[in-house]
Amino acid sequence: MAQGSYAFGGAAPGFMLGEILLYRLQVTVSTWTCTYLSNSGSYTSYSTIDSFIADLKSGSLPPPDGPLPTFGPGESAPDLIVRMPCYVVIILSSSDQPSICFQSTALTTGTDCSSQYFALTLISVDSPVKQAVAYFAVPVVQPASKGVDDPYTMFVKYIANGSVVTHSIDPTICNHGPG
């Protein structure tokens, strides 16, 4: 399991937003298994990330417009599947550790992908319940014939017996384009 070490790129270049992928990630701390919750999905009805985040913060986010992209052979959660220019939004929760959240450095990539993934932002959302949220822009998607699997590491922390415990999870961004 390789640790990521490269930061995401700075401000996202202008791009035509195709969708917003919402990954509600459930982490079971006792086993460190990760699954996506059923209200994860693709949003194509939003034209900006700001309006999406405003609805998320206000608790008025509608159900997804469609399912998340399907996994290919050999892929498994918590990989992120990218098929068009988009924003990826990750909401972190845990059924057995209510204090789980992202560390101040939430995500890094295993190789330098700062020209592919931009504007990593961390927020806390209190409506309807407290949630840790990270999101970033993916303005360029690889053609399906040149699909790229970019490793990234997600850094989480929680409080156990009065001490802060940190952990990393190493999924992949499957930048596979349409098809």
Rosetta blueprint (number, residue, H / E / L):
1 M L
2 A L
3 Q L
4 G L
5 S L
6 Y E
7 A L
8 F L
9 G E
10 G L
11 A L
12 A L
13 P L
14 G L
15 F L
16 M L
17 L L
18 G L
19 E E
20 I E
21 L E
22 L E
23 Y E
24 R E
25 L E
26 Q E
27 V E
28 T E
29 V L
30 S L
31 T L
32 W L
33 T E
34 C E
35 T E
36 Y E
37 L L
38 S L
39 N L
40 S L
41 G E
42 S E
43 Y E
44 T L
45 S L
46 Y L
47 S L
48 T L
49 I H
50 D H
51 S H
52 F H
53 I H
54 A H
55 D H
56 L H
57 K H
58 S H
59 G L
60 S L
61 L L
62 P L
63 P L
64 P L
65 D L
66 G E
67 P L
68 L L
69 P L
70 T L
71 F L
72 G L
73 P L
74 G L
75 E L
76 S L
77 A L
78 P L
79 D L
80 L E
81 I E
82 V E
83 R L
84 M L
85 P L
86 C E
87 Y E
88 V E
89 V E
90 I E
91 I E
92 L E
93 S E
94 S L
95 S L
96 D L
97 Q L
98 P L
99 S L
100 I L
101 C E
102 F E
103 Q E
104 S E
105 T E
106 A E
107 L E
108 T E
109 T E
110 G L
111 T L
112 D L
113 C L
114 S L
115 S L
116 Q L
117 Y L
118 F E
119 A E
120 L E
121 T E
122 L E
123 I E
124 S E
125 V E
126 D L
127 S L
128 P L
129 V L
130 K L
131 Q E
132 A E
133 V E
134 A E
135 Y E
136 F E
137 A E
138 V E
139 P L
140 V L
141 V L
142 Q L
143 P L
144 A H
145 S H
146 K H
147 G L
148 V E
149 D E
150 D E
151 P E
152 Y E
153 T E
154 M E
155 F E
156 V E
157 K E
158 Y E
159 I E
160 A E
161 N L
162 G L
163 S E
164 V E
165 V E
166 T E
167 H E
168 S E
169 I E
170 D L
171 P L
172 T E
173 I E
174 C E
175 N E
176 H L
177 G L
178 P L
179 G L
